[in-house]
Amino acid sequence: MAINAYPLFLSREEVAELTGRKFKNLQIDNLRRMGISFQINASGWPIVVRSAIEPIKTSKENPSDRIKKWEPSVLSKAS
């Protein structure tokens, strides 16, 4: 696999691995079918921004931690 000098974008090899296709027209078809956002460069190759396939980073805080856990009133009045 070639070194990717532009880490913002997937390399051609990475796009081929992602789509399972070597030919650009088939890669484009598969990217559309998969719902992955891409652009086509002047050479006709699909260009995929790396963030289009990486998971969204969220804060370390779990949203459920902000919600007070239910506790029976009998126990909460005992203290």
Protein Blocks (a to p, Z undefined) as FASTA:
>chain_A
ZZdfblmbccfklmmmmnopabfklmmmmmmmnopacdddfkopacddfklmgccdddfb
dfklmpccdddfklmmmZZ
